[in-house]
Amino acid sequence: MRASLTYKKLARFANPSCEQKIRFAGLLENSNKKLALETYEGTLTELLKVERKTDALAILKRMTGLDPSERNTTRLGELASETGDTKQAAAAFLKLGQETEAGGANPTQWYERAYAEDSGDETIALGYAKCLLQEQQIGAAIFVLDPLAGSGNASPEFRELYAKALLSANRLTEAAPLVWQIFEQN
């Protein structure tokens, strides 16, 4: 409470620095999320103006923690992609894809962006390949799944989807071992 009052007094006489605003917003996170988000938003704008993208990324992570809306998660993914943090970008786009899918809409664009950031993640590859199979893009789905098929420790869901894609493409010889594994497990 005292820190909030001190910050407000300081703000009347001088424009607080970005670091001071970040600390103030951090103090507000538990007591006043709305004001914390507003403070983070203002600080984010200032940081992006002066091209401090790594600091802005840290702010966006905190904002997404407070308000995981589509807008904040999208901004987090895009900024992480710009700064080269491919894992964070892929995670943000994957989250958007999963939320869109749960909402009943088409998540293809989000899975595609996540796959572009991290093509080695099995969860992302599965989501993207499912979307491609629904759109009857069987060759593309096989292309997405092929690199992960040789890893040897693929999940049963992955093997089943890969077998389905191979069967749809009439590549029966390649699908046979996968189908036998699925048959023996069930």
C-alpha positions as CSV (number, residue, x, y, z in Angstrom):
1,M,0.0,0.0,0.0
2,R,2.8,2.4,0.9
3,A,4.7,1.6,-2.2
4,S,1.6,2.4,-4.3
5,L,1.2,5.8,-2.6
6,T,4.9,6.5,-3.0
7,Y,4.8,5.7,-6.7
8,K,1.7,7.9,-7.3
9,K,3.4,10.8,-5.6
10,L,6.5,10.2,-7.7
11,A,4.4,10.1,-10.8
12,R,2.9,13.5,-10.1
13,F,6.3,15.2,-10.1
14,A,8.3,13.2,-12.7
15,N,7.7,10.6,-15.3
16,P,8.7,7.3,-13.7
17,S,11.3,5.2,-15.6
18,C,10.2,1.9,-17.3
19,E,11.9,-0.1,-14.5
20,Q,9.9,1.8,-11.8
21,K,6.7,1.2,-13.7
22,I,7.5,-2.5,-14.0
23,R,8.1,-2.8,-10.3
24,F,4.9,-0.9,-9.5
25,A,2.9,-3.1,-11.8
26,G,4.5,-6.2,-10.2
27,L,3.4,-4.9,-6.8
28,L,-0.1,-4.5,-8.1
29,E,-0.5,-7.9,-9.6
30,N,-2.1,-9.5,-6.6
31,S,-4.2,-6.6,-5.4
32,N,-5.3,-4.7,-8.6
33,K,-4.9,-6.7,-11.8
34,K,-6.6,-4.1,-13.9
35,L,-4.2,-1.3,-12.9
36,A,-1.3,-3.7,-13.2
37,L,-2.3,-4.6,-16.8
38,E,-2.7,-0.9,-17.7
39,T,0.7,-0.1,-16.3
40,Y,2.3,-3.0,-18.1
41,E,0.5,-1.9,-21.3
42,G,1.9,1.6,-21.1
43,T,5.4,0.3,-20.3
44,L,5.2,-2.1,-23.2
45,T,4.4,0.7,-25.6
46,E,7.4,2.7,-24.3
47,L,9.7,-0.3,-24.6
48,L,8.7,-1.1,-28.1
49,K,9.2,2.6,-29.1
50,V,12.8,2.4,-28.0
51,E,13.3,-1.1,-29.5
52,R,13.9,-2.9,-26.2
53,K,12.2,-6.0,-27.4
54,T,13.6,-8.5,-24.9
55,D,12.4,-6.4,-22.0
56,A,9.0,-6.0,-23.8
57,L,8.9,-9.8,-24.2
58,A,9.3,-10.2,-20.4
59,I,6.5,-7.7,-19.9
60,L,4.2,-9.6,-22.3
61,K,4.9,-12.8,-20.4
62,R,3.7,-11.2,-17.2
63,M,0.7,-9.7,-19.0
64,T,-0.3,-13.1,-20.4
65,G,0.0,-14.5,-16.9
66,L,-2.5,-12.0,-15.7
67,D,-4.8,-12.0,-18.7
68,P,-4.3,-14.9,-21.1
69,S,-6.5,-13.4,-23.8
70,E,-6.1,-14.2,-27.5
71,R,-4.8,-10.7,-28.1
72,N,-2.0,-10.9,-25.4
73,T,-1.1,-14.5,-26.4
74,T,-0.9,-13.5,-30.1
75,R,1.3,-10.5,-29.3
76,L,3.5,-12.7,-27.1
77,G,4.0,-15.2,-29.9
78,E,4.7,-12.6,-32.5
79,L,7.2,-10.7,-30.3
80,A,8.9,-14.0,-29.2
81,S,9.2,-14.9,-32.9
82,E,10.8,-11.5,-33.7
83,T,13.3,-11.8,-30.9
84,G,14.3,-15.3,-31.9
85,D,12.7,-17.1,-28.9
86,T,11.2,-19.9,-31.1
87,K,10.2,-22.1,-28.1
88,Q,8.2,-19.4,-26.5
89,A,6.6,-18.4,-29.8
90,A,5.7,-22.0,-30.6
91,A,4.2,-22.4,-27.2
92,A,2.1,-19.3,-27.6
93,F,0.8,-20.3,-31.0
94,L,0.1,-23.9,-29.8
95,K,-1.9,-22.5,-26.9
96,L,-3.9,-20.4,-29.4
97,G,-4.5,-23.4,-31.6
98,Q,-5.7,-25.5,-28.7
99,E,-8.0,-22.8,-27.5
100,T,-9.4,-22.2,-31.0
101,E,-9.9,-25.9,-31.4
102,A,-11.7,-26.2,-28.1
103,G,-13.9,-23.3,-29.2
104,G,-15.0,-25.2,-32.3
105,A,-13.2,-23.0,-34.8
106,N,-10.5,-23.9,-37.4
107,P,-7.1,-23.8,-35.6
108,T,-5.0,-24.5,-38.7
109,Q,-3.4,-21.0,-38.9
110,W,-2.2,-21.2,-35.3
111,Y,-0.8,-24.8,-35.6
112,E,0.9,-23.8,-38.8
113,R,2.6,-20.8,-37.1
114,A,3.6,-23.0,-34.2
115,Y,5.0,-25.6,-36.6
116,A,7.0,-22.9,-38.4
117,E,8.6,-22.0,-35.1
118,D,9.2,-25.5,-33.8
119,S,8.8,-28.4,-36.2
120,G,10.3,-30.9,-33.8
121,D,7.6,-30.7,-31.2
122,E,5.3,-33.8,-31.3
123,T,2.2,-32.0,-29.9
124,I,2.5,-29.2,-32.5
125,A,3.1,-31.7,-35.4
126,L,0.1,-33.7,-34.3
127,G,-2.2,-30.7,-34.1
128,Y,-1.0,-29.4,-37.5
129,A,-1.2,-32.8,-39.2
130,K,-4.8,-33.4,-37.9
131,C,-5.8,-30.0,-39.4
132,L,-4.1,-31.0,-42.7
133,L,-5.9,-34.3,-42.8
134,Q,-9.2,-32.7,-42.2
135,E,-8.5,-30.4,-45.1
136,Q,-7.6,-33.5,-47.2
137,Q,-4.0,-32.4,-47.6
138,I,-2.6,-35.8,-47.0
139,G,0.8,-35.3,-48.6
140,A,1.4,-32.3,-46.4
141,A,0.3,-34.2,-43.3
142,I,2.8,-37.0,-44.1
143,F,5.5,-34.4,-44.7
144,V,4.8,-32.9,-41.2
145,L,4.8,-36.3,-39.5
146,D,7.6,-38.1,-41.4
147,P,10.6,-36.5,-39.4
148,L,9.1,-37.6,-36.1
149,A,8.2,-41.1,-37.2
150,G,11.8,-42.2,-37.1
151,S,12.4,-41.1,-33.5
152,G,11.2,-44.5,-32.2
153,N,9.5,-43.2,-29.1
154,A,6.4,-41.8,-30.7
155,S,3.1,-41.8,-28.8
156,P,0.3,-44.1,-29.7
157,E,-1.8,-41.2,-30.9
158,F,1.1,-40.1,-33.2
159,R,1.5,-43.6,-34.6
160,E,-2.3,-43.9,-35.2
161,L,-2.4,-40.5,-37.0
162,Y,0.6,-41.3,-39.1
163,A,-0.8,-44.7,-40.1
164,K,-4.1,-43.1,-41.0
165,A,-2.2,-40.6,-43.2
166,L,-0.2,-43.3,-44.9
167,L,-3.3,-45.4,-45.6
168,S,-5.1,-42.4,-47.0
169,A,-2.1,-41.8,-49.4
170,N,-2.3,-45.5,-50.3
171,R,1.2,-46.2,-49.0
172,L,0.3,-49.5,-47.6
173,T,3.7,-51.0,-47.3
174,E,4.9,-48.2,-45.0
175,A,1.6,-48.3,-43.0
176,A,1.6,-52.0,-42.3
177,P,4.1,-52.1,-39.4
178,L,2.2,-49.2,-37.7
179,V,-1.1,-50.8,-38.2
180,W,0.2,-54.1,-36.7
181,Q,1.5,-52.2,-33.6
182,I,-1.9,-50.6,-33.1
183,F,-3.6,-53.9,-33.7
184,E,-1.4,-55.7,-31.1
185,Q,-2.0,-53.0,-28.5
186,N,-5.7,-53.1,-28.9
